[in-house]
């Protein structure tokens, strides 16, 4: 028999599946070589005899018996997919403040549809007339500039695929005394990924002429809360975008129409929506939004401020709560990974509660500061177990355990939680949030 360490080998009549970790995890090469045979593709359609199958295919279903509806001015999804929705809620006693979460467990690939992109608002969604909207650059500049939408649209644009994540994402998945019983989207759905198109901020700042003493900018939104954040000048001049389009169409109101600041890899709150002005400053402005919020209190009484980059992170989206396994057999473990520090270089998966780990396959494209899809073949034996994933980015940063984060920061902090997510699977195939 042939030997092929690291993959799947076949003899004339026998296939050997190489286990790479405990409890049935199979080598990632499954998806490059023998996936069809392993998962039963090509035989799943054999539901009866050849005669029965032929008779069934000759019957015309209802949708083939009359013409369908005509073309429309704006596309809609199939009604059978209406259950795939964001989970939305407003903060008690407020008007419009709150968040909606992306249903990560129901999505594939890495791009989030605009209608399912998460939201976070501090005073509701303003209805802004783009013809009346103005954008100001002022402060420590040679000449202040004011742009309307027409003027801004004439500048050269770039497009980049990046994730954006609320810094409070995942907090309830690990910083509550007892595990919260919710699905993947509810626990981790304040992250989404899109193609963002707009004007590099550096072009506009260069045109305004930045004073040598400038080290920061203040970005302010047009919502009634005037949401505002300080951003290092180095970031503003590096890869900041004044985004006008998302996934090829104009920004939607809940994501900043008609324009927003977009800062790849930084906590989502800094990518100020409904952008009204940028003030160039020598020091951070210390706004209400970065002192009363988005600052972490540690157990020793000190606070962490301006912790902008989102740390390396991953989560298994399937199987996960609400996506039950239907008996023992071969399954695909699938999920997403991301890092504000660069691109994902590796994702490891465990099916035995972290005792052993196997390397998952990364689906192309693997992009800088973007969601990355990972996949792992798993032969589940039907016994209760715990599955988890951990991501590693190109800087060498490794997604930490819940215990190690709490040992370092305590339980008082609220932002930038990136602990390993564990799903406990029972003998019936149901998954729930658990602590390991």
C-alpha positions as CSV (number, residue, x, y, z in Angstrom):
1,X,0.0,0.0,0.0
2,X,1.1,3.5,-0.8
3,X,2.1,5.8,2.0
4,X,1.2,9.5,1.9
5,X,1.7,11.2,5.2
6,X,-0.4,14.4,5.5
7,X,-3.2,13.5,3.2
8,X,-5.6,10.8,2.0
9,X,-4.2,7.7,0.4
10,X,-6.1,5.2,-1.7
11,X,-5.3,1.6,-2.8
12,X,-7.4,-0.2,-5.4
13,X,-10.3,-0.9,-3.0
14,X,-9.6,1.0,0.2
15,X,-9.4,4.7,1.2
16,X,-7.5,5.7,4.3
17,X,-8.4,9.0,6.0
18,X,-5.6,10.5,8.0
19,X,-6.5,11.8,11.4
20,X,-4.5,14.9,12.4
21,X,-6.0,15.3,15.9
22,X,-8.1,13.6,18.4
23,X,-11.8,12.7,18.1
24,X,-11.9,12.3,14.3
25,X,-10.4,15.5,12.9
26,X,-9.2,14.8,9.4
27,X,-6.4,16.5,7.4
28,X,-7.3,19.7,5.6
29,X,-6.1,18.2,2.3
30,X,-9.5,16.4,2.3
31,X,-10.9,19.5,0.7
32,X,-8.3,19.5,-2.1
33,X,-8.2,15.8,-3.0
34,X,-11.0,13.4,-2.0
35,X,-13.7,15.6,-0.7
36,X,-16.3,14.3,-3.1
37,X,-15.8,10.7,-2.2
38,X,-15.4,11.4,1.5
39,X,-18.6,13.3,1.8
40,X,-20.6,11.1,-0.5
41,X,-21.0,13.5,-3.4
42,X,-22.2,11.6,-6.4
43,X,-24.2,9.0,-4.5
44,X,-26.5,11.2,-2.4
45,X,-28.8,11.6,-5.4
46,X,-29.4,7.8,-5.6
47,X,-32.8,7.9,-3.8
48,X,-34.3,4.9,-5.5
49,X,-34.2,2.6,-8.5
50,X,-33.3,4.0,-11.9
51,X,-36.9,3.7,-13.0
52,X,-38.2,5.5,-10.0
53,X,-35.7,8.3,-10.4
54,X,-36.6,8.7,-14.1
55,X,-40.3,8.9,-13.2
56,X,-39.7,11.5,-10.5
57,X,-37.6,13.7,-12.9
58,X,-40.4,13.6,-15.5
59,X,-42.9,15.2,-13.1
60,X,-42.9,18.9,-13.4
61,X,-43.0,20.8,-10.1
62,X,-45.5,23.7,-9.7
63,X,-42.9,26.4,-10.5
64,X,-42.4,24.9,-14.0
65,X,-46.1,24.9,-14.9
66,X,-46.6,28.7,-15.3
67,X,-44.4,31.7,-15.9
68,X,-42.8,33.4,-12.9
69,X,-42.9,37.0,-12.0
70,X,-41.2,39.6,-14.1
71,X,-38.0,41.6,-13.6
72,X,-37.8,44.1,-10.8
73,X,-36.2,47.5,-10.2
74,X,-34.3,46.3,-7.1
75,X,-33.5,42.7,-6.2
76,X,-35.0,40.7,-3.4
77,X,-34.1,37.4,-1.9
78,X,-36.1,34.2,-2.0
79,X,-39.0,34.1,0.5
80,X,-37.6,30.8,1.8
81,X,-34.6,32.7,3.1
82,X,-36.6,35.3,5.1
83,X,-35.6,33.6,8.4
84,X,-32.0,34.8,7.9
85,X,-32.1,38.2,9.6
86,X,-30.2,40.4,11.9
87,X,-30.9,40.3,15.6
88,X,-31.7,43.9,16.6
89,X,-32.3,45.6,19.9
90,X,-32.2,49.2,21.3
91,X,-30.8,50.2,24.7
92,X,-33.6,50.7,27.3
93,X,-34.7,54.3,27.7
94,X,-33.0,55.5,24.5
95,X,-34.2,56.5,21.1
96,X,-32.5,54.6,18.3
97,X,-29.4,53.7,20.3
98,X,-28.5,50.0,20.1
99,X,-27.2,47.3,17.8
100,X,-28.1,44.7,15.3
101,X,-26.0,41.6,14.8
102,X,-25.0,39.7,11.7
103,X,-26.3,36.1,11.6
104,X,-22.9,34.6,11.1
105,X,-24.2,31.0,11.4
106,X,-26.3,31.4,8.2
107,X,-23.7,32.9,5.9
108,X,-20.9,31.5,3.7
109,X,-17.8,32.9,2.2
110,X,-16.4,36.2,3.6
111,X,-18.5,39.0,2.2
112,X,-21.5,40.2,4.3
113,X,-24.6,41.3,2.3
114,X,-25.3,44.9,3.0
115,X,-28.8,44.1,4.4
116,X,-27.2,41.8,7.0
117,X,-24.2,43.9,8.0
118,X,-24.2,44.6,11.7
119,X,-25.3,48.0,13.0
120,X,-24.2,50.0,16.0
121,X,-25.8,53.4,16.7
122,X,-25.6,55.9,19.6
123,X,-28.6,58.0,18.7
124,X,-30.4,56.4,15.8
125,X,-29.9,56.7,12.1
126,X,-30.1,60.2,10.7
127,X,-31.9,60.8,7.4
128,X,-29.3,62.9,5.5
129,X,-30.0,64.6,2.2
130,X,-26.8,64.0,0.2
131,X,-27.4,67.2,-1.8
132,X,-27.2,69.3,1.4
133,X,-24.5,67.3,3.2
134,X,-21.0,68.9,3.6
135,X,-17.7,67.5,4.8
136,X,-15.2,69.8,6.5
137,X,-11.4,69.4,7.0
138,X,-10.0,72.1,9.4
139,X,-7.7,72.6,12.3
140,X,-3.9,72.5,11.9
141,X,-4.0,72.8,8.1
142,X,-2.8,75.3,5.6
143,X,-6.2,75.8,4.2
144,X,-9.6,74.4,5.4
145,X,-11.6,72.5,2.8
146,X,-15.3,71.9,2.4
147,X,-16.6,69.1,0.2
148,X,-20.1,68.4,-1.1
149,X,-20.8,64.9,-2.4
150,X,-20.3,65.9,-6.0
151,X,-16.9,67.3,-5.3
152,X,-15.8,64.3,-3.3
153,X,-16.9,61.9,-6.0
154,X,-14.6,63.4,-8.5
155,X,-11.5,62.3,-6.6
156,X,-9.8,59.0,-7.5
157,X,-11.2,56.1,-5.5
158,X,-9.9,52.8,-4.3
159,X,-11.7,49.6,-3.2
160,X,-10.6,47.4,-0.4
161,X,-12.1,44.2,1.2
162,X,-11.9,44.5,5.0
163,X,-13.8,43.5,8.1
164,X,-15.2,45.9,10.6
165,X,-15.8,44.9,14.2
166,X,-17.4,46.6,17.2
167,X,-14.9,46.6,20.0
168,X,-17.6,45.2,22.3
169,X,-18.2,42.2,20.1
170,X,-18.1,38.8,21.8
171,X,-17.9,40.2,25.3
172,X,-21.0,38.3,26.4
173,X,-19.6,35.1,25.1
174,X,-16.9,34.9,27.7
175,X,-17.1,37.7,30.3
176,X,-20.2,36.6,32.0
177,X,-20.0,34.3,35.1
178,X,-22.1,31.6,33.4
179,X,-22.1,30.8,29.7
180,X,-24.8,32.7,27.8
181,X,-27.1,30.4,25.8
182,X,-27.3,32.1,22.5
183,X,-26.4,31.4,18.9
184,X,-23.2,32.4,17.1
185,X,-24.7,35.6,15.6
186,X,-26.0,36.9,19.0
187,X,-22.6,36.2,20.7
188,X,-20.2,37.3,17.9
189,X,-22.3,39.0,15.2
190,X,-20.9,42.5,15.7
191,X,-18.4,41.8,12.9
192,X,-19.0,42.0,9.2
193,X,-16.9,42.2,6.0
194,X,-17.4,44.2,2.9
195,X,-15.7,45.8,-0.1
196,X,-15.4,49.4,0.8
197,X,-14.9,52.0,-2.0
198,X,-14.0,55.6,-1.5
199,X,-11.3,58.3,-1.5
200,X,-8.1,57.9,0.5
201,X,-8.1,60.4,3.3
202,X,-4.4,61.0,2.8
203,X,-5.2,62.7,-0.6
204,X,-7.5,65.1,1.1
205,X,-5.2,65.9,4.0
206,X,-2.3,66.5,1.6
207,X,-4.5,68.9,-0.3
208,X,-5.4,70.7,2.9
209,X,-1.7,70.9,3.9
210,X,-1.1,69.3,7.4
211,X,0.9,71.3,9.9
212,X,4.1,69.5,11.0
213,X,2.9,69.7,14.6
214,X,-0.2,67.7,13.9
215,X,-0.3,64.2,15.4
216,X,-4.0,63.4,15.6
217,X,-7.3,64.0,13.9
218,X,-10.8,64.3,15.4
219,X,-13.6,62.6,13.3
220,X,-17.1,63.7,14.0
221,X,-20.4,62.3,12.7
222,X,-23.7,64.0,11.7
223,X,-26.0,62.0,14.0
224,X,-27.7,63.7,16.9
225,X,-25.1,62.3,19.3
226,X,-22.3,63.9,17.2
227,X,-20.4,60.7,17.7
228,X,-16.7,61.5,17.6
229,X,-13.3,59.9,18.1
230,X,-9.6,60.8,18.0
231,X,-7.5,58.9,15.5
232,X,-3.7,59.0,15.2
233,X,-2.4,61.0,12.2
234,X,-0.2,58.0,11.2
235,X,-3.4,55.9,10.6
236,X,-5.2,58.8,8.8
237,X,-2.2,59.1,6.4
238,X,-1.8,55.4,6.0
239,X,-4.9,53.5,4.9
240,X,-7.9,55.5,6.0
241,X,-10.7,55.8,3.5
242,X,-13.6,58.2,3.1
243,X,-16.0,55.5,2.1
244,X,-18.9,56.2,-0.2
245,X,-19.8,52.7,-1.5
246,X,-20.2,49.4,0.2
247,X,-20.2,46.2,-1.9
248,X,-20.7,48.2,-5.1
249,X,-23.6,50.3,-4.1
250,X,-23.9,53.5,-2.1
251,X,-23.6,53.2,1.6
252,X,-26.9,52.4,3.3
253,X,-28.2,54.8,6.0
254,X,-27.5,52.3,8.8
255,X,-23.9,52.1,7.7
256,X,-23.1,55.8,7.3
257,X,-24.8,57.2,4.2
258,X,-23.7,59.3,2.4
259,X,-20.1,59.0,3.7
260,X,-18.2,57.5,6.5
261,X,-14.6,57.2,7.7
262,X,-13.3,53.7,7.4
263,X,-10.1,52.6,9.3
264,X,-9.1,49.0,8.4
265,X,-8.4,46.8,11.4
266,X,-9.3,49.5,14.0
267,X,-12.2,49.1,16.4
268,X,-15.5,49.8,14.6
269,X,-16.4,52.9,16.6
270,X,-13.4,54.8,15.1
271,X,-14.8,54.4,11.6
272,X,-17.2,57.3,12.2
273,X,-20.4,57.1,10.3
274,X,-22.3,60.0,8.6
275,X,-18.9,61.9,8.6
276,X,-19.3,65.6,9.1
277,X,-15.9,66.9,9.8
278,X,-12.2,66.1,10.5
279,X,-10.2,68.4,12.7
280,X,-6.5,68.1,12.6
281,X,-5.0,68.4,16.1
282,X,-1.7,68.1,18.0
283,X,-3.2,65.9,20.8
284,X,-6.2,63.6,21.2
285,X,-9.4,65.5,21.8
286,X,-10.6,63.2,24.6
287,X,-14.2,63.1,23.5
288,X,-17.1,61.8,25.5
289,X,-17.1,58.7,23.3
290,X,-13.5,57.7,24.2
291,X,-13.6,58.6,27.9
292,X,-17.1,57.5,29.0
293,X,-16.9,54.5,26.6
294,X,-14.4,52.5,24.6
295,X,-12.0,52.6,27.5
296,X,-11.2,49.5,29.6
297,X,-11.1,49.5,33.3
298,X,-8.7,46.9,34.8
299,X,-8.8,45.3,38.2
300,X,-6.0,47.4,39.5
301,X,-8.0,50.6,38.8
302,X,-6.0,51.7,35.7
303,X,-7.6,52.3,32.4
304,X,-6.7,51.3,28.9
305,X,-7.3,54.0,26.2
306,X,-6.7,54.1,22.5
307,X,-6.4,50.3,22.1
308,X,-7.4,50.6,18.4
309,X,-6.4,47.4,16.5
310,X,-8.8,44.5,16.8
311,X,-6.9,41.3,18.0
312,X,-6.7,38.0,16.2
313,X,-9.9,36.0,16.5
314,X,-11.9,33.1,15.2
315,X,-15.2,31.4,15.7
316,X,-16.8,28.1,14.4
317,X,-20.0,29.1,12.7
318,X,-21.1,25.5,11.8
319,X,-21.8,23.4,13.8
320,X,-22.9,26.0,16.3
321,X,-26.0,26.6,18.4
322,X,-29.2,26.2,16.3
323,X,-27.3,24.1,13.6
324,X,-27.8,20.6,15.0
325,X,-25.9,17.6,13.8
326,X,-28.0,14.8,12.4
327,X,-26.4,11.7,13.8
328,X,-22.8,10.4,13.8
329,X,-20.8,10.7,10.5
330,X,-18.7,13.0,8.5
331,X,-19.3,16.8,8.9
332,X,-17.5,19.9,7.8
333,X,-16.4,22.2,10.6
334,X,-16.5,25.7,9.2
335,X,-15.9,29.2,10.6
336,X,-14.3,32.6,10.1
337,X,-11.1,34.1,11.4
338,X,-9.8,37.7,11.3
339,X,-7.2,40.0,12.7
340,X,-6.7,43.8,12.8
341,X,-3.0,43.2,12.8
342,X,-2.7,41.6,9.3
343,X,-3.9,38.4,7.6
344,X,-4.7,35.0,9.0
345,X,-1.8,32.6,8.5
346,X,-3.3,29.5,10.3
347,X,-6.4,28.3,12.0
348,X,-6.4,25.2,14.3
349,X,-9.4,23.3,15.3
350,X,-10.0,21.0,18.3
351,X,-12.8,18.4,18.6
352,X,-11.7,17.2,22.0
353,X,-12.0,20.3,24.2
354,X,-8.5,21.6,23.4
355,X,-6.5,18.4,24.1
356,X,-5.3,18.1,20.5
357,X,-5.4,20.5,17.5
358,X,-5.4,20.0,13.8
359,X,-4.8,22.6,11.1
360,X,-7.8,23.7,9.1
361,X,-7.9,24.6,5.4
362,X,-8.1,28.3,4.6
363,X,-10.4,29.2,1.7
364,X,-9.1,31.7,-0.8
365,X,-8.9,34.6,-0.8
366,X,-6.9,35.2,2.3
367,X,-6.7,39.0,2.6
368,X,-5.2,41.5,4.9
369,X,-7.6,42.6,7.7
370,X,-10.4,40.6,6.2
371,X,-12.6,37.7,7.3
372,X,-11.0,34.4,6.3
373,X,-13.1,31.2,5.9
374,X,-11.6,28.0,7.4
375,X,-12.8,24.4,7.0
376,X,-12.1,21.1,8.6
377,X,-13.4,17.6,7.9
378,X,-14.6,15.8,11.1
379,X,-15.8,12.3,11.6
380,X,-18.1,12.7,14.6
381,X,-18.7,9.4,16.6
382,X,-21.9,10.6,18.2
383,X,-20.5,11.1,21.6
384,X,-20.6,14.4,23.6
385,X,-17.6,16.6,23.0
386,X,-16.4,20.2,22.8
387,X,-15.2,21.9,19.5
388,X,-13.2,25.1,19.3
389,X,-10.9,27.0,17.0
390,X,-7.9,29.3,17.5
391,X,-6.5,31.7,14.9
392,X,-2.9,32.8,14.3
393,X,-2.0,35.9,12.2
394,X,1.0,36.7,10.1
395,X,2.6,38.7,13.1
396,X,2.6,35.5,15.1
397,X,-0.2,36.6,17.4
398,X,-2.3,33.6,18.7
399,X,-5.9,33.8,19.8
400,X,-5.8,33.3,23.6
401,X,-8.0,31.3,26.0
402,X,-10.7,32.8,28.1
403,X,-8.8,32.0,31.3
404,X,-5.6,33.7,30.1
405,X,-7.5,36.9,29.2
406,X,-9.2,37.1,32.6
407,X,-5.9,36.4,34.3
408,X,-4.4,39.4,32.5
409,X,-7.3,41.9,32.5
410,X,-9.8,40.7,35.1
411,X,-13.6,40.8,34.5
412,X,-14.3,44.5,34.6
413,X,-13.2,45.4,31.0
414,X,-15.7,45.4,28.2
415,X,-13.8,45.8,24.9
416,X,-11.5,43.8,22.7
417,X,-12.4,40.4,24.1
418,X,-11.0,37.7,21.7
419,X,-11.0,34.5,23.7
420,X,-11.4,31.1,22.1
421,X,-15.0,30.2,21.6
422,X,-16.0,26.7,22.8
423,X,-19.2,24.9,21.6
424,X,-20.3,21.9,23.7
425,X,-22.1,19.2,21.5
426,X,-24.3,16.7,23.2
427,X,-25.2,13.1,22.1
428,X,-28.2,14.5,20.2
429,X,-26.0,16.8,18.1
430,X,-27.1,20.1,19.8
431,X,-24.4,22.8,20.4
432,X,-24.3,25.3,23.2
433,X,-21.9,27.9,24.5
434,X,-19.6,26.5,27.2
435,X,-16.5,27.5,29.1
436,X,-13.4,25.1,29.0
